[in-house]
Amino acid sequence: MIKYFKPIIFILSTIPFLFITYKIFFNKLGPEPVKEITHFTGEWTLIFICLTLSMSPLKKLTNINYWVKVRRMFGLFVFFYASMHLLTYVGIDYRFSWQPIFEDVVKKKIYFCWFCCLGFVNTPNNNFFTKNDVVA
């Protein structure tokens, strides 16, 4: 049963992306579509950050090591949704006009948090440690 757990989590994690894609293609975003997409992807980034950070306490509470194996996948979804959020902000909202983007980033330092998500993506997996004879 546990071997089916990871694909189920993957499928459930892609549902928000499919939902916003549906809303885009069927014109169901409302009067401010860019704001809707930006908020939607930002909210799901925060949800996946919370899920990712809750895996270690879940492991300690339940004594099940499988939570840590799922943590990396959640971290990759954090990066995916944060990247979609950033691309919406830079590409659709500001249309790659760098001067207003820079002024907005200086004014609102929250956009710097996207770079923090790189830590979730840049962590090596278990194969890295076994191939390089490094004890984790």
N, C-alpha and C positions, 0 to 999 in steps of 0.2 A: 504493500500500500504506500509506503514512504517513497518509492521510486516514482510514483505518479504525482507526488506532492509538488515538486518543482515545476513540471509543465502546467499544472493547474494554477499555480501562483503566477507563472508567466502569462497565461491566457487572461487571468483576472486583472493583471497589471496593464495589459494593453487595451482593456475596455474603455478607459477614459480617452485614449487617443482615438479609438474608433468612434466614440461618441462625439468628440469635437469635429472629427472628419465628416461625420454624418451631418452635423449642424452647419458646417461650411458648405458642403455640396448641395444641401437642400434649403439653403438660405433661411436658416432658423436661428440666426445669431442676434436678432433684434436690431434696434436702431443704431447701436454703437458696436459693430462687429469686431473691430480691432481691440477695443476695451474688453469685450467678452472673451476673446481668444487669449489675450494677455492675462486676464484674471484667472481664467480656467486653468491654463498651464502653470501659472504661479501657485495656485491653490494645490494642484496635484503634486507640484514639486515639494511643497511643505508637508503634504501628507506622506509622501514617500521618504522624506527626511526623518519624520517621526517614526515611521515603520522601521527604517534602517537602524536608527539609534535605539529602538526598543528590543532589538534581537538579543543583545548581550544580557540585559536584565531578564528576558524571558528564559534564556538558557540557565541562568542562575536560579530562577524560581522553579522551573520545571525539571531541571537536570536532564534535559534533552539537548544533545549536541547539534541536532539538525537545524536549529534556529540560526546558528552561526554560518552554516552552509548556504542558507537562503539570504543572509545579510548582503553578500556581494551582489546578488541579482537585484535586490532592492536598491543598492547603491548605484547600479548601472541605470536603473529606471529614474533615480533622482537626477542623474546626469542627463538622461534623455529628455525628461520633462523640463529641466532647467535650460537645456539647450534650445528646446522648442520655445520656451518663454523668451529667451534672449534673442532668438531669431525673429520672433514676432515683434519684439520691441525695436530691434535694430532695422530689420528688413521691411516690415509692414508699417509700423508706426512712424519711424523716422526716415525710411527709404534710403538707408545707408548715408545719410547726411551727417558726417562725423562731428562737426562743430557743435550743433545742438545736442548731440548725444553726449559729448564730453562735458558740456555745461550742465546737463541734467545729472550725469554721474557725480560730478563735483558737488552739486546741490543735494542729491539724494545718494548717500553712500551705501544704500541697501543693495544696489546693483553689483557692488563688489562681492557680495555673497556667492555669486555664481562661481567665482574662482575657488571658493571653499569646496564646491562640489567636485573639483578635480581630485581632491583627496579620496573621495569615494571611488573614483574610477581608477586611480593610479595605484591602488593597492595590489600587490602581487597575489596570485592564487597559490594553492598548495603545490601545484606542479613546479612552480618556480623554485620552491625550497627543496624539493626532492631532486631536481635536476642539477642544482648547484651545490648540493651537499651542505646546505645551511640548515641548522636546526631552528625551527620556529619557536 
